[in-house]
Amino acid sequence: MKATSIRSDLRVLGRLLRGAARAGSEVERLTDFYAAQADGYDRFRDRLLHGRRELMHFLAPAASSRLVELGAGTGRNLDYLGPRLGALGSVTLVDLCPPLLDVARRRCAGCSNVRIVEDDAARFRPELPVDSVYFAYALSMIGKWRAAIDNAFTMLRPGGTIGSVDFFVSAPAPHPNRARHAWSTRAFWPRWFAHDGVRLSPEPLDYLLSRFEIVHLAERRGSVPYMLGLTVPYYVFVGRKRG
């Protein structure tokens, strides 16, 4: 690993160890947490935020589709679309964090069909119904996650698709066809991530399953940088709005 990469990781790790601020508005808290790590955000998170390529594969937006990403951060997930991005009708990236949106603006500077909006995921509403809405490691950081899912449901056209990939833990007694995590997993990871303002629970995935028809569901575990041997649960979900 190059010295510059190590220094970048150390800045990110240092901010993670400090944890998320508890005072101030949501925008102020996000800015405080991400400003110092924005430039190294993608390199570090690419080793932590698993399943995003799988999400975009199963979301499979058709040419001329209108997409919205809620909690878009740096816009990194657009890279998983590859050449399909240029054929899309429009993509709107929505986030509340100015330092991450600055990175997104630089990334998308040459993309005429990409619009970047600083707004709340539970409040933003496009002018026209859209074909797909997705969240990538966003619902676990959105306090009003249920309102954000309801908002996504409202902005989707009938038959439109929703996607989410995120950390989670299972319920103590989940549905027989679902992943069941040990007590140690359900106790450790929510406490670990809460320090940085990330909330792990079974509830967002359960709510998605209650509101949308399943297109794809996978419950997996992924590695965590610098925590050898430990894996954190995550899910990949794509659903369809019943029309």
C-alpha positions, 0 to 999 in steps of 0.5 A: 500500500502506498504511503499516500494511501496509508495517510488517507486511511489514517485520516478516515480512521481517525475521524471514525474513531472520533465518532459522529457529532451529537450536536447541531443540525443534520447538515452540520453533523454530516459536514463535521463528520465527512469534511476531513475524509471526503477526498479519501471516502471512496477509496476506503469505503470501496473495501467496506461497502460491499454489494453496490455493483450487485445492486446496480446490476439487478436494478438494471435501468433501461435506456432513457430511464429516470433515476434518483439516488437518495443519500447519494454521497460522492456519486460513486455508485454511478461508476457501477453503471458503466456505459449505461450511464450515458444512455439514461434519461436523467439521474438525480443525486440527492444528499444533505452533506456538502463535502460529499456533494462537492466530490460528486460534482467533480465526478459528474462534471462531464455528465449532462444527464446527471443533476446534483441536489442538496436536499433531504431524502425524506423531502425531495420530490422530482417534478415527474415520476421516476423509473428507479430510486435507490439507496446505497448504505444510506437508510442506516444513516437516515434518521427518518428512514421510514419517511425516506422509503415512503417518499421513494414509493411516492415518486416511483411510477407504477411498476418502477423499481427500488433498490437498497444495499446496506448493513443490517442485523436480523431479528432474533427470530426472522422468517424461516427463509431469511438470514438468522444472525447470532446474538453476538452479531446482533449485539456487537455490530449495532453498537460498533456502528452507532458510534459513527451515526450508523443504525443497524437493525432488521427494520428497514429491510422488513419495511421494504419487503412489506411495501414492494414486490421482491425482484432480488434479495441477498443477505450476505457478510462482508469484510471490514478494513483492518478488522481481520477475520470479522465480517459484517452483515449486509443485504442487497434488495431490489423491489418493484412498486406494484402497479 
